[in-house]
Every structure is written in C-alpha cells, then in structure tokens.
Amino acid sequence: MNTTKKLCIALFCCAILASGCATVQSFIKSSFPYTSTVVLPASAQVGQTNSAISSASSFDEVFGNTSGNDYVRDVRAESARITAVSPADQNLGTIKSIKLYLSNKTGHEVMIASRNDISENIGSPLVLDVDKSRFIDEYIKGTNLRIRMEYILRNNLKQDVSVKASVSFSSLPVK
C-alpha cells in the first residue's frame, strides 16, 4: 500500500474518531449527574425558609475534562433527588418543602427542581419534581457550579444533617 493511501486511511479514521467525541460527550453529560453535598445545620429554623449552598461537581470534572461542555447543547434537567448521607438513617420527612437552584460563577441562578408537601414518613432518598421547561446551557457551561437548596423544616433537627443532591441532565450533541 502506498503512502498516500495509508495517509488517507489514517485521516479518515481520525475524522471518524473526532466526530464521535460530541456524541460520547453528550452521552456522558446525560448519563452522569452533577452532585453536591449540602449541610442542613441543626440551628435551621422550623417553618421558615432556610438556605444552604455547596459546590457541584460532574463526572467530567472528576476526571479532569474541562472542555466536555463544548460538545453539548440544549441541556435540560431530567431528574433530581436528595439522599441523607449523615446520619444515613435520617428521615427526609423533617423537610416540609424544598427547592434546588443551579448557579455558576456569574451569580445567576435557575430553579431546577422542587417538592412541596413532603410526607412526614418519606424516608430517604427523596425524588424531586424537575422543571424541564427550559434549557440551562448557560448555567451548565459555566464554571464554579453550585447547588443551592432552599427548604422549610417541619421539625427541629437534632444535629447537622448532610444530604447529597444529585441532578441528571439530558443534552444533544453539538453539530
């Protein structure tokens, strides 16, 4: 096989591999959640709106891929839940209502999930109602992602409670 044919085959293989990156990134973005551990302090007030915030990290960030967001578009929240981490047996029914907001370094935020009238005996995890009505590309494609949780307690907390918030997204590959 002459050198020109080998070069053409190599370039063709590279082009196939490069075009698949957007699809792979889209799959990763829609398959792996952003997670954040938020602490609800024991001093939080019952019956009042409390707020807690924490940094959010994604699968890409854990493995050092800082350009993964360049391959996706039309990002929407698909699912959200919170799970008691510490104490692990914490009943999340102590929370009466909850809202999750996503923000980045610009300081702008968007509500991505909520749940009202949470049952007193719900246990853990707690699945939230997701707002799928808008694209949130500008928030996901930013840096320093944060999840802020607004919540109203039904009962006093006996100790600080750590909860993990997990939000999964759907997206399309950039064409």
TIVO-2410 file (N, C-alpha, C; in nm, 3 decimals):
# residues 175
REC num residu      c1      c2      c3 atome chaine
REC   1      M   0.086  -0.117   0.000     N      A
REC   1      M   0.000   0.000   0.000    CA      A
REC   1      M   0.090   0.123   0.000     C      A
REC   2      N   0.059   0.218  -0.086     N      A
REC   2      N   0.147   0.334  -0.094    CA      A
REC   2      N   0.118   0.432   0.021     C      A
REC   3      T   0.204   0.527   0.039     N      A
REC   3      T   0.199   0.623   0.148    CA      A
REC   3      T   0.074   0.709   0.142     C      A
REC   4      T   0.030   0.748   0.024     N      A
REC   4      T  -0.089   0.832   0.010    CA      A
REC   4      T  -0.214   0.759   0.061     C      A
REC   5      K  -0.227   0.631   0.026     N      A
REC   5      K  -0.343   0.554   0.071    CA      A
REC   5      K  -0.340   0.539   0.224     C      A
REC   6      K  -0.223   0.512   0.279     N      A
REC   6      K  -0.211   0.498   0.424    CA      A
REC   6      K  -0.248   0.628   0.494     C      A
REC   7      L  -0.204   0.739   0.439     N      A
REC   7      L  -0.235   0.870   0.496    CA      A
REC   7      L  -0.384   0.898   0.488     C      A
REC   8      C  -0.447   0.866   0.375     N      A
REC   8      C  -0.592   0.887   0.359    CA      A
REC   8      C  -0.670   0.802   0.459     C      A
REC   9      I  -0.631   0.678   0.477     N      A
REC   9      I  -0.699   0.590   0.573    CA      A
REC   9      I  -0.682   0.642   0.715     C      A
REC  10      A  -0.563   0.686   0.749     N      A
REC  10      A  -0.537   0.740   0.882    CA      A
REC  10      A  -0.619   0.866   0.907     C      A
REC  11      L  -0.626   0.955   0.809     N      A
REC  11      L  -0.706   1.077   0.823    CA      A
REC  11      L  -0.854   1.045   0.835     C      A
REC  12      F  -0.901   0.947   0.757     N      A
REC  12      F  -1.041   0.906   0.765    CA      A
REC  12      F  -1.073   0.851   0.904     C      A
REC  13      C  -0.986   0.769   0.958     N      A
REC  13      C  -1.007   0.713   1.094    CA      A
REC  13      C  -1.007   0.823   1.199     C      A
REC  14      C  -0.918   0.920   1.186     N      A
REC  14      C  -0.914   1.032   1.279    CA      A
REC  14      C  -1.042   1.115   1.272     C      A
REC  15      A  -1.092   1.136   1.150     N      A
REC  15      A  -1.216   1.212   1.132    CA      A
REC  15      A  -1.334   1.140   1.197     C      A
REC  16      I  -1.342   1.009   1.183     N      A
REC  16      I  -1.449   0.929   1.245    CA      A
REC  16      I  -1.439   0.941   1.397     C      A
REC  17      L  -1.320   0.927   1.449     N      A
REC  17      L  -1.299   0.935   1.594    CA      A
REC  17      L  -1.335   1.073   1.647     C      A
REC  18      A  -1.292   1.178   1.579     N      A
REC  18      A  -1.320   1.315   1.624    CA      A
REC  18      A  -1.469   1.347   1.619     C      A
REC  19      S  -1.539   1.300   1.516     N      A
REC  19      S  -1.682   1.329   1.507    CA      A
REC  19      S  -1.761   1.255   1.613     C      A
REC  20      G  -1.709   1.146   1.663     N      A
REC  20      G  -1.777   1.071   1.768    CA      A
REC  20      G  -1.763   1.133   1.905     C      A
REC  21      C  -1.668   1.224   1.924     N      A
REC  21      C  -1.646   1.286   2.055    CA      A
REC  21      C  -1.769   1.359   2.105     C      A
REC  22      A  -1.838   1.430   2.019     N      A
REC  22      A  -1.958   1.505   2.061    CA      A
REC  22      A  -2.065   1.409   2.109     C      A
REC  23      T  -2.082   1.298   2.038     N      A
REC  23      T  -2.182   1.201   2.079    CA      A
REC  23      T  -2.144   1.139   2.213     C      A
REC  24      V  -2.019   1.104   2.229     N      A
REC  24      V  -1.973   1.047   2.356    CA      A
REC  24      V  -1.992   1.148   2.469     C      A
REC  25      Q  -1.953   1.272   2.446     N      A
REC  25      Q  -1.970   1.375   2.549    CA      A
REC  25      Q  -2.116   1.395   2.583     C      A
REC  26      S  -2.203   1.393   2.482     N      A
REC  26      S  -2.346   1.407   2.507    CA      A
REC  26      S  -2.397   1.292   2.592     C      A
REC  27      F  -2.352   1.171   2.561     N      A
REC  27      F  -2.392   1.054   2.640    CA      A
REC  27      F  -2.345   1.069   2.784     C      A
REC  28      I  -2.221   1.109   2.803     N      A
REC  28      I  -2.167   1.127   2.937    CA      A
REC  28      I  -2.245   1.234   3.012     C      A
REC  29      K  -2.272   1.345   2.947     N      A
REC  29      K  -2.344   1.454   3.013    CA      A
REC  29      K  -2.485   1.411   3.054     C      A
REC  30      S  -2.550   1.330   2.975     N      A
REC  30      S  -2.687   1.295   3.010    CA      A
REC  30      S  -2.694   1.170   3.095     C      A
REC  31      S  -2.584   1.103   3.116     N      A
REC  31      S  -2.585   0.981   3.194    CA      A
REC  31      S  -2.530   0.998   3.335     C      A
REC  32      F  -2.448   1.097   3.357     N      A
REC  32      F  -2.385   1.113   3.486    CA      A
REC  32      F  -2.429   1.244   3.550     C      A
REC  33      P  -2.469   1.238   3.676     N      A
REC  33      P  -2.526   1.357   3.741    CA      A
REC  33      P  -2.420   1.453   3.794     C      A
REC  34      Y  -2.466   1.573   3.816     N      A
REC  34      Y  -2.390   1.666   3.898    CA      A
REC  34      Y  -2.432   1.634   4.041     C      A
REC  35      T  -2.337   1.630   4.130     N      A
REC  35      T  -2.368   1.601   4.270    CA      A
REC  35      T  -2.310   1.709   4.360     C      A
REC  36      S  -2.374   1.722   4.474     N      A
REC  36      S  -2.331   1.820   4.572    CA      A
REC  36      S  -2.376   1.772   4.709     C      A
REC  37      T  -2.291   1.787   4.808     N      A
REC  37      T  -2.329   1.754   4.945    CA      A
REC  37      T  -2.356   1.884   5.019     C      A
REC  38      V  -2.478   1.897   5.068     N      A
REC  38      V  -2.525   2.018   5.134    CA      A
REC  38      V  -2.550   1.986   5.281     C      A
REC  39      V  -2.508   2.075   5.369     N      A
REC  39      V  -2.528   2.055   5.513    CA      A
REC  39      V  -2.645   2.141   5.561     C      A
REC  40      L  -2.741   2.075   5.623     N      A
REC  40      L  -2.854   2.144   5.686    CA      A
REC  40      L  -2.819   2.157   5.834     C      A
REC  41      P  -2.792   2.278   5.882     N      A
REC  41      P  -2.747   2.292   6.021    CA      A
REC  41      P  -2.860   2.267   6.120     C      A
REC  42      A  -2.823   2.214   6.236     N      A
REC  42      A  -2.921   2.189   6.343    CA      A
REC  42      A  -2.987   2.319   6.387     C      A
REC  43      S  -2.923   2.432   6.362     N      A
REC  43      S  -2.976   2.563   6.402    CA      A
REC  43      S  -3.080   2.618   6.304     C      A
REC  44      A  -3.108   2.546   6.194     N      A
REC  44      A  -3.206   2.593   6.096    CA      A
REC  44      A  -3.342   2.608   6.162     C      A
REC  45      Q  -3.415   2.712   6.122     N      A
REC  45      Q  -3.543   2.745   6.184    CA      A
REC  45      Q  -3.659   2.664   6.124     C      A
REC  46      V  -3.745   2.614   6.210     N      A
REC  46      V  -3.865   2.541   6.169    CA      A
REC  46      V  -3.967   2.640   6.115     C      A
REC  47      G  -4.032   2.605   6.003     N      A
REC  47      G  -4.140   2.687   5.947    CA      A
REC  47      G  -4.094   2.808   5.870     C      A
REC  48      Q  -3.964   2.830   5.859     N      A
REC  48      Q  -3.910   2.944   5.785    CA      A
REC  48      Q  -3.825   2.892   5.668     C      A
REC  49      T  -3.809   2.977   5.567     N      A
REC  49      T  -3.724   2.939   5.454    CA      A
REC  49      T  -3.578   2.948   5.495     C      A
REC  50      N  -3.509   2.835   5.484     N      A
REC  50      N  -3.366   2.825   5.511    CA      A
REC  50      N  -3.294   2.801   5.379     C      A
REC  51      S  -3.166   2.829   5.375     N      A
REC  51      S  -3.089   2.811   5.253    CA      A
REC  51      S  -2.952   2.752   5.285     C      A
REC  52      A  -2.909   2.659   5.201     N      A
REC  52      A  -2.775   2.600   5.213    CA      A
REC  52      A  -2.719   2.588   5.071     C      A
REC  53      I  -2.588   2.608   5.058     N      A
REC  53      I  -2.526   2.606   4.925    CA      A
REC  53      I  -2.397   2.525   4.929     C      A
REC  54      S  -2.366   2.462   4.817     N      A
REC  54      S  -2.243   2.385   4.806    CA      A
REC  54      S  -2.201   2.377   4.660     C      A
REC  55      S  -2.073   2.353   4.638     N      A
REC  55      S  -2.022   2.335   4.502    CA      A
REC  55      S  -2.077   2.206   4.444     C      A
REC  56      A  -2.095   2.205   4.313     N      A
REC  56      A  -2.142   2.085   4.243    CA      A
REC  56      A  -2.030   2.035   4.152     C      A
REC  57      S  -2.018   1.905   4.141     N      A
REC  57      S  -1.917   1.851   4.051    CA      A
REC  57      S  -1.981   1.747   3.961     C      A
REC  58      S  -1.922   1.732   3.844     N      A
REC  58      S  -1.972   1.637   3.745    CA      A
REC  58      S  -1.869   1.529   3.720     C      A
REC  59      F  -1.910   1.429   3.646     N      A
REC  59      F  -1.822   1.321   3.603    CA      A
REC  59      F  -1.701   1.377   3.530     C      A
REC  60      D  -1.724   1.474   3.440     N      A
REC  60      D  -1.614   1.534   3.364    CA      A
REC  60      D  -1.512   1.597   3.455     C      A
REC  61      E  -1.558   1.674   3.552     N      A
REC  61      E  -1.467   1.746   3.641    CA      A
REC  61      E  -1.384   1.650   3.725     C      A
REC  62      V  -1.445   1.541   3.768     N      A
REC  62      V  -1.374   1.443   3.849    CA      A
REC  62      V  -1.255   1.386   3.773     C      A
REC  63      F  -1.273   1.367   3.641     N      A
REC  63      F  -1.167   1.310   3.560    CA      A
REC  63      F  -1.087   1.415   3.482     C      A
REC  64      G  -1.104   1.542   3.514     N      A
REC  64      G  -1.022   1.648   3.458    CA      A
REC  64      G  -1.059   1.694   3.319     C      A
REC  65      N  -1.176   1.660   3.269     N      A
REC  65      N  -1.217   1.703   3.135    CA      A
REC  65      N  -1.285   1.838   3.148     C      A
REC  66      T  -1.214   1.943   3.115     N      A
REC  66      T  -1.269   2.078   3.129    CA      A
REC  66      T  -1.339   2.128   3.002     C      A
REC  67      S  -1.327   2.058   2.892     N      A
REC  67      S  -1.389   2.105   2.768    CA      A
REC  67      S  -1.511   2.022   2.728     C      A
REC  68      G  -1.557   1.931   2.813     N      A
REC  68      G  -1.671   1.845   2.780    CA      A
REC  68      G  -1.797   1.921   2.749     C      A
REC  69      N  -1.816   2.038   2.812     N      A
REC  69      N  -1.935   2.118   2.788    CA      A
REC  69      N  -1.941   2.175   2.647     C      A
REC  70      D  -1.827   2.179   2.579     N      A
REC  70      D  -1.823   2.232   2.443    CA      A
REC  70      D  -1.893   2.141   2.342     C      A
REC  71      Y  -1.920   2.018   2.381     N      A
REC  71      Y  -1.976   1.920   2.287    CA      A
REC  71      Y  -2.126   1.901   2.301     C      A
REC  72      V  -2.191   1.974   2.393     N      A
REC  72      V  -2.334   1.953   2.416    CA      A
REC  72      V  -2.411   2.084   2.404     C      A
REC  73      R  -2.541   2.069   2.375     N      A
REC  73      R  -2.630   2.185   2.366    CA      A
REC  73      R  -2.769   2.140   2.412     C      A
REC  74      D  -2.858   2.235   2.426     N      A
REC  74      D  -2.997   2.209   2.466    CA      A
REC  74      D  -3.003   2.123   2.592     C      A
REC  75      V  -2.933   2.168   2.694     N      A
REC  75      V  -2.925   2.095   2.820    CA      A
REC  75      V  -3.050   2.124   2.904     C      A
REC  76      R  -3.109   2.018   2.956     N      A
REC  76      R  -3.226   2.028   3.045    CA      A
REC  76      R  -3.203   1.935   3.164     C      A
REC  77      A  -3.257   1.975   3.279     N      A
REC  77      A  -3.256   1.887   3.395    CA      A
REC  77      A  -3.354   1.773   3.367     C      A
REC  78      E  -3.315   1.651   3.395     N      A
REC  78      E  -3.401   1.535   3.371    CA      A
REC  78      E  -3.450   1.471   3.499     C      A
REC  79      S  -3.366   1.465   3.601     N      A
REC  79      S  -3.408   1.405   3.727    CA      A
REC  79      S  -3.327   1.469   3.840     C      A
REC  80      A  -3.386   1.468   3.959     N      A
REC  80      A  -3.319   1.522   4.076    CA      A
REC  80      A  -3.367   1.449   4.200     C      A
REC  81      R  -3.275   1.429   4.291     N      A
REC  81      R  -3.312   1.367   4.417    CA      A
REC  81      R  -3.213   1.408   4.523     C      A
REC  82      I  -3.257   1.397   4.647     N      A
REC  82      I  -3.167   1.418   4.759    CA      A
REC  82      I  -3.168   1.291   4.844     C      A
REC  83      T  -3.053   1.261   4.901     N      A
REC  83      T  -3.035   1.142   4.983    CA      A
REC  83      T  -2.963   1.180   5.111     C      A
REC  84      A  -3.011   1.131   5.222     N      A
REC  84      A  -2.944   1.156   5.350    CA      A
REC  84      A  -2.811   1.083   5.351     C      A
REC  85      V  -2.704   1.156   5.386     N      A
REC  85      V  -2.571   1.098   5.392    CA      A
REC  85      V  -2.529   1.079   5.538     C      A
REC  86      S  -2.552   1.181   5.619     N      A
REC  86      S  -2.513   1.174   5.760    CA      A
REC  86      S  -2.614   1.251   5.843     C      A
REC  87      P  -2.682   1.190   5.935     N      A
REC  87      P  -2.685   1.045   5.957    CA      A
REC  87      P  -2.757   0.975   5.843     C      A
REC  88      A  -2.709   0.856   5.809     N      A
REC  88      A  -2.759   0.782   5.694    CA      A
REC  88      A  -2.906   0.742   5.709     C      A
REC  89      D  -2.953   0.728   5.832     N      A
REC  89      D  -3.092   0.687   5.853    CA      A
REC  89      D  -3.186   0.806   5.873     C      A
REC  90      Q  -3.140   0.926   5.840     N      A
REC  90      Q  -3.221   1.047   5.856    CA      A
REC  90      Q  -3.346   1.040   5.768     C      A
REC  91      N  -3.461   1.062   5.828     N      A
REC  91      N  -3.587   1.069   5.754    CA      A
REC  91      N  -3.598   1.209   5.695     C      A
REC  92      L  -3.607   1.218   5.564     N      A
REC  92      L  -3.616   1.349   5.498    CA      A
REC  92      L  -3.755   1.410   5.511     C      A
REC  93      G  -3.846   1.341   5.580     N      A
REC  93      G  -3.977   1.396   5.611    CA      A
REC  93      G  -3.971   1.512   5.710     C      A
REC  94      T  -3.854   1.537   5.767     N      A
REC  94      T  -3.839   1.656   5.852    CA      A
REC  94      T  -3.840   1.783   5.768     C      A
REC  95      I  -3.823   1.766   5.636     N      A
REC  95      I  -3.830   1.878   5.542    CA      A
REC  95      I  -3.973   1.884   5.490     C      A
REC  96      K  -4.033   2.001   5.499     N      A
REC  96      K  -4.171   2.020   5.453    CA      A
REC  96      K  -4.176   2.049   5.303     C      A
REC  97      S  -4.084   2.133   5.256     N      A
REC  97      S  -4.074   2.164   5.113    CA      A
REC  97      S  -3.930   2.199   5.080     C      A
REC  98      I  -3.897   2.185   4.952     N      A
REC  98      I  -3.759   2.204   4.908    CA      A
REC  98      I  -3.756   2.258   4.765     C      A
REC  99      K  -3.656   2.341   4.736     N      A
REC  99      K  -3.628   2.389   4.601    CA      A
REC  99      K  -3.478   2.378   4.578     C      A
REC 100      L  -3.439   2.331   4.460     N      A
REC 100      L  -3.298   2.325   4.422    CA      A
REC 100      L  -3.272   2.426   4.312     C      A
REC 101      Y  -3.166   2.503   4.330     N      A
REC 101      Y  -3.124   2.603   4.232    CA      A
REC 101      Y  -2.984   2.569   4.185     C      A
REC 102      L  -2.956   2.598   4.058     N      A
REC 102      L  -2.824   2.580   4.000    CA      A
REC 102      L  -2.769   2.717   3.963     C      A
REC 103      S  -2.644   2.743   3.997     N      A
REC 103      S  -2.581   2.870   3.961    CA      A
REC 103      S  -2.436   2.844   3.923     C      A
REC 104      N  -2.377   2.942   3.852     N      A
REC 104      N  -2.235   2.933   3.819    CA      A
REC 104      N  -2.167   3.063   3.863     C      A
REC 105      K  -2.046   3.085   3.818     N      A
REC 105      K  -1.969   3.199   3.866    CA      A
REC 105      K  -2.031   3.335   3.836     C      A
REC 106      T  -2.125   3.342   3.742     N      A
REC 106      T  -2.187   3.470   3.709    CA      A
REC 106      T  -2.281   3.517   3.820     C      A
REC 107      G  -2.321   3.423   3.907     N      A
REC 107      G  -2.411   3.460   4.017    CA      A
REC 107      G  -2.558   3.442   3.982     C      A
REC 108      H  -2.588   3.424   3.854     N      A
REC 108      H  -2.727   3.398   3.814    CA      A
REC 108      H  -2.763   3.256   3.853     C      A
REC 109      E  -2.889   3.236   3.889     N      A
REC 109      E  -2.931   3.101   3.923    CA      A
REC 109      E  -3.066   3.070   3.863     C      A
REC 110      V  -3.094   2.941   3.852     N      A
REC 110      V  -3.219   2.893   3.796    CA      A
REC 110      V  -3.269   2.779   3.884     C      A
REC 111      M  -3.401   2.778   3.911     N      A
REC 111      M  -3.458   2.668   3.986    CA      A
REC 111      M  -3.471   2.548   3.893     C      A
REC 112      I  -3.419   2.435   3.936     N      A
REC 112      I  -3.421   2.317   3.851    CA      A
REC 112      I  -3.513   2.207   3.905     C      A
REC 113      A  -3.544   2.211   4.035     N      A
REC 113      A  -3.630   2.106   4.092    CA      A
REC 113      A  -3.691   2.156   4.222     C      A
REC 114      S  -3.803   2.094   4.259     N      A
REC 114      S  -3.869   2.131   4.384    CA      A
REC 114      S  -3.959   2.017   4.429     C      A
REC 115      R  -4.007   2.029   4.550     N      A
REC 115      R  -4.107   1.935   4.601    CA      A
REC 115      R  -4.177   2.003   4.718     C      A
REC 116      N  -4.308   2.004   4.713     N      A
REC 116      N  -4.390   2.063   4.818    CA      A
REC 116      N  -4.467   1.953   4.889     C      A
REC 117      D  -4.512   1.984   5.008     N      A
REC 117      D  -4.594   1.890   5.085    CA      A
REC 117      D  -4.531   1.751   5.095     C      A
REC 118      I  -4.408   1.747   5.139     N      A
REC 118      I  -4.336   1.621   5.155    CA      A
REC 118      I  -4.396   1.545   5.273     C      A
REC 119      S  -4.422   1.418   5.255     N      A
REC 119      S  -4.480   1.333   5.359    CA      A
REC 119      S  -4.384   1.322   5.478     C      A
REC 120      E  -4.439   1.318   5.597     N      A
REC 120      E  -4.356   1.309   5.719    CA      A
REC 120      E  -4.276   1.180   5.726     C      A
REC 121      N  -4.320   1.074   5.661     N      A
REC 121      N  -4.253   0.944   5.668    CA      A
REC 121      N  -4.191   0.904   5.535     C      A
REC 122      I  -4.143   1.000   5.460     N      A
REC 122      I  -4.091   0.974   5.325    CA      A
REC 122      I  -3.962   0.891   5.326     C      A
REC 123      G  -3.882   0.904   5.430     N      A
REC 123      G  -3.755   0.831   5.436    CA      A
REC 123      G  -3.648   0.898   5.351     C      A
REC 124      S  -3.563   0.816   5.288     N      A
REC 124      S  -3.455   0.866   5.204    CA      A
REC 124      S  -3.429   0.760   5.099     C      A
REC 125      P  -3.408   0.791   4.975     N      A
REC 125      P  -3.395   0.922   4.911    CA      A
REC 125      P  -3.530   0.986   4.884     C      A
REC 126      L  -3.523   1.113   4.846     N      A
REC 126      L  -3.641   1.192   4.813    CA      A
REC 126      L  -3.629   1.238   4.668     C      A
REC 127      V  -3.720   1.193   4.584     N      A
REC 127      V  -3.721   1.231   4.442    CA      A
REC 127      V  -3.793   1.365   4.430     C      A
REC 128      L  -3.734   1.456   4.354     N      A
REC 128      L  -3.789   1.591   4.338    CA      A
REC 128      L  -3.858   1.604   4.202     C      A
REC 129      D  -3.948   1.702   4.193     N      A
REC 129      D  -4.014   1.735   4.067    CA      A
REC 129      D  -3.923   1.829   3.989     C      A
REC 130      V  -3.889   1.790   3.867     N      A
REC 130      V  -3.791   1.864   3.787    CA      A
REC 130      V  -3.862   1.959   3.691     C      A
REC 131      D  -3.805   2.079   3.676     N      A
REC 131      D  -3.854   2.176   3.578    CA      A
REC 131      D  -3.783   2.149   3.445     C      A
REC 132      K  -3.853   2.087   3.351     N      A
REC 132      K  -3.796   2.054   3.221    CA      A
REC 132      K  -3.833   2.156   3.114     C      A
REC 133      S  -3.888   2.269   3.155     N      A
REC 133      S  -3.943   2.364   3.059    CA      A
REC 133      S  -3.839   2.454   2.993     C      A
REC 134      R  -3.716   2.454   3.041     N      A
REC 134      R  -3.618   2.548   2.986    CA      A
REC 134      R  -3.482   2.482   2.966     C      A
REC 135      F  -3.408   2.540   2.873     N      A
REC 135      F  -3.269   2.499   2.853    CA      A
REC 135      F  -3.183   2.571   2.955     C      A
REC 136      I  -3.085   2.502   3.007     N      A
REC 136      I  -2.999   2.562   3.110    CA      A
REC 136      I  -2.852   2.558   3.070     C      A
REC 137      D  -2.826   2.564   2.940     N      A
REC 137      D  -2.689   2.560   2.888    CA      A
REC 137      D  -2.599   2.663   2.955     C      A
REC 138      E  -2.648   2.787   2.968     N      A
REC 138      E  -2.564   2.895   3.021    CA      A
REC 138      E  -2.519   2.868   3.164     C      A
REC 139      Y  -2.592   2.787   3.238     N      A
REC 139      Y  -2.553   2.755   3.375    CA      A
REC 139      Y  -2.457   2.637   3.378     C      A
REC 140      I  -2.486   2.533   3.300     N      A
REC 140      I  -2.403   2.414   3.296    CA      A
REC 140      I  -2.268   2.444   3.232     C      A
REC 141      K  -2.268   2.532   3.131     N      A
REC 141      K  -2.144   2.560   3.059    CA      A
REC 141      K  -2.055   2.660   3.132     C      A
REC 142      G  -2.099   2.709   3.244     N      A
REC 142      G  -2.017   2.799   3.323    CA      A
REC 142      G  -1.920   2.720   3.411     C      A
REC 143      T  -1.849   2.791   3.492     N      A
REC 143      T  -1.758   2.726   3.586    CA      A
REC 143      T  -1.808   2.755   3.728     C      A
REC 144      N  -1.749   2.686   3.822     N      A
REC 144      N  -1.785   2.702   3.964    CA      A
REC 144      N  -1.933   2.676   3.987     C      A
REC 145      L  -1.982   2.565   3.935     N      A
REC 145      L  -2.123   2.532   3.954    CA      A
REC 145      L  -2.153   2.510   4.101     C      A
REC 146      R  -2.270   2.559   4.140     N      A
REC 146      R  -2.315   2.545   4.278    CA      A
REC 146      R  -2.460   2.503   4.278     C      A
REC 147      I  -2.495   2.428   4.379     N      A
REC 147      I  -2.634   2.393   4.403    CA      A
REC 147      I  -2.675   2.459   4.535     C      A
REC 148      R  -2.783   2.536   4.526     N      A
REC 148      R  -2.838   2.599   4.646    CA      A
REC 148      R  -2.972   2.533   4.675     C      A
REC 149      M  -2.989   2.498   4.799     N      A
REC 149      M  -3.112   2.434   4.840    CA      A
REC 149      M  -3.187   2.526   4.935     C      A
REC 150      E  -3.309   2.560   4.899     N      A
REC 150      E  -3.399   2.633   4.988    CA      A
REC 150      E  -3.495   2.530   5.045     C      A
REC 151      Y  -3.516   2.535   5.175     N      A
REC 151      Y  -3.601   2.434   5.237    CA      A
REC 151      Y  -3.673   2.492   5.358     C      A
REC 152      I  -3.786   2.431   5.388     N      A
REC 152      I  -3.863   2.465   5.508    CA      A
REC 152      I  -3.871   2.338   5.591     C      A
REC 153      L  -3.827   2.348   5.716     N      A
REC 153      L  -3.830   2.232   5.805    CA      A
REC 153      L  -3.966   2.218   5.871     C      A
REC 154      R  -4.006   2.095   5.890     N      A
REC 154      R  -4.128   2.062   5.962    CA      A
REC 154      R  -4.097   2.048   6.111     C      A
REC 155      N  -3.980   1.991   6.142     N      A
REC 155      N  -3.937   1.965   6.279    CA      A
REC 155      N  -3.794   2.012   6.297     C      A
REC 156      N  -3.756   2.035   6.422     N      A
REC 156      N  -3.617   2.070   6.454    CA      A
REC 156      N  -3.526   1.952   6.421     C      A
REC 157      L  -3.405   1.984   6.377     N      A
REC 157      L  -3.304   1.882   6.354    CA      A
REC 157      L  -3.227   1.861   6.484     C      A
REC 158      K  -3.198   1.737   6.519     N      A
REC 158      K  -3.124   1.707   6.643    CA      A
REC 158      K  -2.975   1.732   6.625     C      A
REC 159      Q  -2.929   1.727   6.501     N      A
REC 159      Q  -2.788   1.750   6.467    CA      A
REC 159      Q  -2.781   1.798   6.324     C      A
REC 160      D  -2.662   1.845   6.282     N      A
REC 160      D  -2.644   1.883   6.142    CA      A
REC 160      D  -2.672   1.760   6.055     C      A
REC 161      V  -2.737   1.782   5.943     N      A
REC 161      V  -2.770   1.672   5.851    CA      A
REC 161      V  -2.706   1.702   5.716     C      A
REC 162      S  -2.628   1.606   5.665     N      A
REC 162      S  -2.568   1.618   5.532    CA      A
REC 162      S  -2.656   1.542   5.433     C      A
REC 163      V  -2.691   1.608   5.323     N      A
REC 163      V  -2.768   1.544   5.217    CA      A
REC 163      V  -2.692   1.560   5.086     C      A
REC 164      K  -2.698   1.456   5.003     N      A
REC 164      K  -2.637   1.462   4.871    CA      A
REC 164      K  -2.747   1.494   4.771     C      A
REC 165      A  -2.729   1.601   4.697     N      A
REC 165      A  -2.821   1.638   4.590    CA      A
REC 165      A  -2.760   1.588   4.459     C      A
REC 166      S  -2.838   1.513   4.382     N      A
REC 166      S  -2.793   1.460   4.253    CA      A
REC 166      S  -2.891   1.506   4.145     C      A
REC 167      V  -2.836   1.567   4.041     N      A
REC 167      V  -2.919   1.615   3.931    CA      A
REC 167      V  -2.862   1.560   3.801     C      A
REC 168      S  -2.945   1.491   3.723     N      A
REC 168      S  -2.905   1.438   3.593    CA      A
REC 168      S  -2.960   1.527   3.483     C      A
REC 169      F  -2.886   1.538   3.375     N      A
REC 169      F  -2.922   1.625   3.264    CA      A
REC 169      F  -2.932   1.547   3.135     C      A
REC 170      S  -3.013   1.599   3.044     N      A
REC 170      S  -3.016   1.546   2.908    CA      A
REC 170      S  -2.962   1.656   2.817     C      A
REC 171      S  -2.904   1.615   2.706     N      A
REC 171      S  -2.848   1.712   2.613    CA      A
REC 171      S  -2.841   1.651   2.474     C      A
REC 172      L  -2.812   1.736   2.378     N      A
REC 172      L  -2.789   1.693   2.241    CA      A
REC 172      L  -2.645   1.724   2.203     C      A
REC 173      P  -2.586   1.648   2.114     N      A
REC 173      P  -2.450   1.680   2.071    CA      A
REC 173      P  -2.450   1.806   1.984     C      A
REC 174      V  -2.343   1.882   1.994     N      A
REC 174      V  -2.325   1.999   1.908    CA      A
REC 174      V  -2.297   1.946   1.769     C      A
REC 175      K  -2.363   2.005   1.670     N      A
REC 175      K  -2.345   1.958   1.532    CA      A
REC 175      K  -2.230   2.025   1.465     C      A
***
